[in-house]
Amino acid sequence: YGDLSCYGHPTIHTPNLDRMAAEGVKFTQFCVAASVCSASRGALLTGRLPVRNGITGVLGPGSKNGLSPKEITIAAALKTKGYATGCFGKWHLGDRSPYLPTDHGFDYYYGIPYSDDMSPNTNPTVLRAQYDPPIPLMRNNKIIRQPVSLDTLGPMIHAEAIKFIHEHRSHPF
């Protein structure tokens, strides 16, 4: 958070984020439940330690498990209060149903289901036999492009997130 002017950065000006912070909540301390991606994401979304939510390591392509459908995520909880929910970017909590974001309270998902370094195209040292397909880009539960170009992935995710914000700006999201 050191790059935001609302936290005191002397030269970077972030008026829109500053306004959001003034209207909402500012966090200055945060502890992560795990040092690896899948486990920390699962803990952040559920509020439960990895040992409790069942995701204690890193899930790779073709994992036989993922975040349990029995877990209540912050997205599922917010939906009960009338919020529209979207997930953009890397999910990394299971790459097929019933482990995808739309199975966990998100109305909309646009992104990749696991790390971009888990592909034979990007990191040959992580190959695991039949499980390293090219990285897929997903919209909701469907693969819409495979492989996805990492050169254009960031701008595409950004555009989808902006579109979601505009579509839902008249009610909580």
N, C-alpha and C positions, 0 to 999 in steps of 0.2 A: 504493500500500500504506500510505500515511500515515494512513488511517482505521482501522487495526487496532491493538488494544492490544498484540498480540505484537510489533509494530514500534515500540512506544513511545508510542502516542497516550495523552495523559494523562486524557482524559475519556470516550472511547468505549470501552465494554467489549464485547469479542467473544470470549467464553469458548470457544465451539465452534470457531471458526476458530483460536484460540490453541492449543487441544488438537490440532487437525489439524497445525498448524505444528510443535508439539513432537514429534509422532509421525512427521513427514515431513521435508520440505525447505522452507526459507525462501529465497526469492530476493530479493536487494536491488539487483541491477543487471540491466538488460535492454536490448538494442539491437534495434530493429526493422529488418527488411531493406528496407522501402520505406515511403514516406509515404502511400500510398494503400491502401485496404482489401483488394481482391482480392489484390494482390501480397504484402502483408504476411501475410495469412491463409495463402496458399499456402506462403510461406516458413516460417511457424510450424508448419504441419502436416507439412511434408516435411523441414525442416531444410536446405533448399536455397535458394540465392539465387533471386530471381525470374527472372533471366536464364537460370538453369539449369532451373527447373521450368516455364518457358514462360508464366507469368502475370506480366506486367510492368506492367500497368495495371489499370483498373477494368472489370469485366465488367458489362454491362447486361442488361436483359431481352432474351431472344431471341438472346443471343450465340451465335455458331456454334461457339465453343470453350469450354473450361473446363480445370480441372486434369486433366492427362492420366491415363488409367487405368493407365499404366505407373508413375506416381509411387507411392512407398511412403509412406503417411502414418503418423503416430504411432498412429492408431487401428488400422491394419492390422498394425503391428508388435506392438501390445499384444494383439490378438486371437490371435496365434500363441502368446502366453504364458498364454492362458486368460481374459483379461479380457473382460467385456461392455462394449460401447462405445456411447455415445449422444452425439448432437449436438443441441443445443437453441439456437434463435435464428437469427440471420442466417448463412447459408452463404457466399454471394457468390463461389463458385468454379465456377459453371455452373448453369443452371436446368433442365437436363434430363439424362436418362441418356445417356451414361455418365459424367456429371460430378457427380452428386449425392452426398451423404454416404454413402448406402448402397452406392455404387459404389467407395468409398474406405475401407472397413474399419469403418464405423459400422454397428452392428446396428440402430440406431433413429435416426430423425431426426424432429424436430418443429420447424418454424420457417418462415421466409421465405427464398426463394432469392437475394434481392438486397436492396439498401437500400430502406428505406421511403420514401426521397425520389425514387425512380425510378418514380413513378406519376403519371399526369395528375391524380389526385385530391389529391396532396400537393405537387407542385412542377411547375407548368406550364412552367417555364423549362428543364426537362431533357427535354422531349418529343423523341422521335426517331421520327417517322412511325409506322409500324405496330407498333413494338416497345414501347409502354408500356401494357401491360394493367394492370388493377387488381392490386394486390399479392395474391399467393396465399399461403394458409397451407397448408403441406404436412405430411403424416405419411408418412414413408418416401418413396416415389416418387410419391405421389398428392396432387393438390390436393384438400383437403377443404373449403376455403372460399375464395371469391374474389368480391368483395374482402374482405380481413380488416379488422376495425376496429382501428385503432392504439390506441384507448382501452382495449381489452380484451386486446390481444396480450401484453403483459408478464405479467399474471396467468395467462393460459392457458399460456404457456411455462413459467412457474414451477411451475404445477400438474403439468404433464407431466414436468418434471425431477424433482420430488419423487416422483412415482409411479414413475419409472424407478429412482431410488435405493432406494425401498422394495422394489421387485421384485427388485433385485440385491444387496441388502445382505448376503446370506449368502456371497457370493463376490466376487472382485475385479472392480471396474468402473471 
